[in-house]
Amino acid sequence: MIITSSLVILMCFVFVFVFLFVNTIDKRKWLTFIISIVITPFVYFYMVYPMINIFSNYHHQKYFSAKLWKEYPELRYEISDNMLASEVLIGSSKTQIDSLLGDFEWLGWDDTLKKHDNNKWNYSLGIEPGAFNTEKECIEIVFKDDKATQITPFKEAIKFNDKE
């Protein structure tokens, strides 16, 4: 575990709250201090830290690789930020992207032609962890003259059944 300034500050807050709570039970300061020191790590790691993980939108970032993309599709959201920032796919041909990412999951829609557009490939990135997350992450790769020109991230509502 890495000790950071935010960890120390949060632990101090938890210690103060535990100290104040234990002080309501017993007024002996030395005993309250010792009990608070012992209980603080348990309160932090079993109450505060899980709540932070549930309500925050933090996730680990990984570097883009075709192997990770294909083997772990449920974790694609972790490598998508690096893929978008490095623009590794911009300028690649359809065959290169097909070999890196695999077959597209669905094609984009062209409203002018009222049909699917073969130059807009969409991939699902998965669902980011979080308590109130109701959307899944996706990307759309736009091709022009058989070369990727634009990669656009977007969110789509999660559908649990086809009846909606």
C-alpha positions as CSV (number, residue, x, y, z in Angstrom):
1,M,0.0,0.0,0.0
2,I,1.3,3.4,-0.9
3,I,0.9,6.1,1.7
4,T,-0.3,9.3,0.0
5,S,-1.4,12.7,1.4
6,S,-5.0,11.9,0.8
7,L,-4.8,8.7,2.7
8,V,-3.2,10.4,5.7
9,I,-5.8,13.2,5.6
10,L,-8.7,10.8,5.4
11,M,-7.2,8.6,8.2
12,C,-6.9,11.8,10.4
13,F,-10.5,12.6,9.8
14,V,-11.6,9.1,10.6
15,F,-9.4,9.1,13.8
16,V,-11.0,12.4,14.9
17,F,-14.6,11.0,14.3
18,V,-13.7,7.7,16.1
19,F,-12.1,9.6,19.0
20,L,-15.2,11.8,19.4
21,F,-17.5,8.8,19.2
22,V,-15.4,6.7,21.8
23,N,-15.2,9.8,24.0
24,T,-19.0,9.7,24.3
25,I,-18.7,6.2,25.8
26,D,-15.8,6.8,28.2
27,K,-14.3,10.1,29.3
28,R,-10.9,8.7,30.2
29,K,-8.7,10.4,27.5
30,W,-5.8,7.9,27.5
31,L,-8.2,5.0,27.0
32,T,-10.2,6.8,24.4
33,F,-6.9,7.6,22.5
34,I,-5.7,4.0,22.6
35,I,-9.0,2.6,21.5
36,S,-9.3,5.2,18.7
37,I,-5.8,4.4,17.4
38,V,-6.7,0.6,17.3
39,I,-10.2,1.1,15.8
40,T,-9.3,3.8,13.1
41,P,-7.7,1.4,10.5
42,F,-10.7,-1.0,10.8
43,V,-13.2,1.8,10.4
44,Y,-11.3,3.2,7.4
45,F,-10.7,0.0,5.5
46,Y,-14.1,-1.6,6.2
47,M,-16.4,1.4,6.1
48,V,-14.9,4.6,4.5
49,Y,-12.7,3.0,1.8
50,P,-15.6,0.7,0.4
51,M,-17.9,3.7,0.3
52,I,-15.3,5.7,-1.6
53,N,-15.0,2.9,-4.2
54,I,-18.7,2.6,-4.6
55,F,-19.4,6.2,-5.2
56,S,-16.3,7.3,-7.1
57,N,-15.7,6.7,-10.8
58,Y,-12.1,5.8,-10.6
59,H,-10.7,2.8,-12.5
60,H,-7.2,1.6,-13.4
61,Q,-5.7,2.8,-16.6
62,K,-3.9,0.3,-18.9
63,Y,-1.9,0.8,-22.0
64,F,-3.6,-0.3,-25.3
65,S,-2.7,-3.7,-26.7
66,A,-4.6,-5.8,-29.1
67,K,-4.1,-8.9,-26.9
68,L,-5.8,-7.1,-23.9
69,W,-8.5,-5.8,-26.1
70,K,-9.4,-9.3,-27.4
71,E,-8.8,-11.4,-24.3
72,Y,-10.6,-9.1,-21.8
73,P,-13.5,-7.4,-23.5
74,E,-15.1,-6.5,-20.1
75,L,-12.1,-4.3,-19.3
76,R,-11.9,-2.4,-22.5
77,Y,-12.9,0.8,-20.8
78,E,-9.5,0.6,-18.9
79,I,-7.5,0.8,-22.1
80,S,-9.7,3.0,-24.1
81,D,-8.4,6.3,-22.6
82,N,-4.8,5.4,-23.7
83,M,-6.0,4.3,-27.1
84,L,-7.8,7.6,-27.7
85,A,-5.1,9.8,-26.3
86,S,-2.3,8.1,-28.3
87,E,-4.3,8.1,-31.5
88,V,-2.7,4.7,-32.3
89,L,-5.6,3.8,-34.6
90,I,-5.8,7.0,-36.6
91,G,-4.6,6.4,-40.1
92,S,-4.9,2.7,-39.9
93,S,-6.7,0.7,-42.6
94,K,-9.9,-1.3,-42.0
95,T,-7.9,-4.6,-42.2
96,Q,-5.4,-3.3,-39.7
97,I,-8.1,-2.3,-37.3
98,D,-9.9,-5.6,-37.9
99,S,-6.7,-7.4,-36.9
100,L,-6.1,-5.3,-33.8
101,L,-9.7,-5.0,-32.5
102,G,-11.5,-7.9,-34.2
103,D,-14.7,-7.6,-36.0
104,F,-16.9,-4.6,-35.3
105,E,-19.8,-5.2,-33.0
106,W,-22.3,-3.1,-35.0
107,L,-22.2,-0.5,-37.8
108,G,-23.2,3.1,-37.5
109,W,-26.4,4.5,-39.1
110,D,-26.5,6.9,-42.0
111,D,-29.7,9.0,-41.8
112,T,-29.4,10.3,-45.3
113,L,-29.3,6.9,-46.8
114,K,-31.5,5.3,-44.1
115,K,-29.2,2.3,-43.8
116,H,-26.1,1.1,-42.0
117,D,-22.8,2.8,-42.9
118,N,-19.9,0.5,-43.6
119,N,-17.5,3.4,-42.7
120,K,-18.7,3.7,-39.1
121,W,-17.6,0.8,-36.9
122,N,-18.8,0.6,-33.3
123,Y,-17.3,-1.3,-30.4
124,S,-18.5,-1.7,-26.8
125,L,-16.0,-0.9,-24.1
126,G,-17.9,-2.3,-21.2
127,I,-19.5,-0.9,-18.1
128,E,-17.5,1.2,-15.8
129,P,-17.9,0.2,-12.1
130,G,-19.9,2.5,-10.0
131,A,-23.0,2.6,-7.9
132,F,-25.2,4.7,-10.1
133,N,-23.9,3.8,-13.6
134,T,-26.7,3.3,-16.1
135,E,-24.7,3.6,-19.3
136,K,-22.1,1.6,-21.1
137,E,-19.1,3.0,-22.8
138,C,-18.7,2.7,-26.6
139,I,-16.5,4.0,-29.3
140,E,-17.2,4.7,-33.0
141,I,-14.4,4.6,-35.6
142,V,-15.1,6.6,-38.7
143,F,-13.3,5.7,-41.9
144,K,-12.7,7.8,-45.0
145,D,-10.9,6.3,-48.0
146,D,-10.3,3.1,-46.1
147,K,-8.4,4.9,-43.3
148,A,-9.5,5.6,-39.8
149,T,-10.0,9.4,-39.5
150,Q,-11.9,9.8,-36.2
151,I,-12.5,7.8,-33.0
152,T,-15.4,9.1,-31.0
153,P,-16.3,7.8,-27.5
154,F,-20.0,7.8,-26.5
155,K,-22.3,6.4,-23.9
156,E,-25.3,4.2,-24.5
157,A,-28.1,3.2,-22.1
158,I,-27.8,-0.3,-20.6
159,K,-30.6,-2.5,-21.8
160,F,-31.2,-5.6,-19.7
161,N,-33.8,-7.2,-22.0
162,D,-35.1,-6.7,-25.5
163,K,-38.6,-5.7,-24.5
164,E,-37.6,-2.1,-23.6
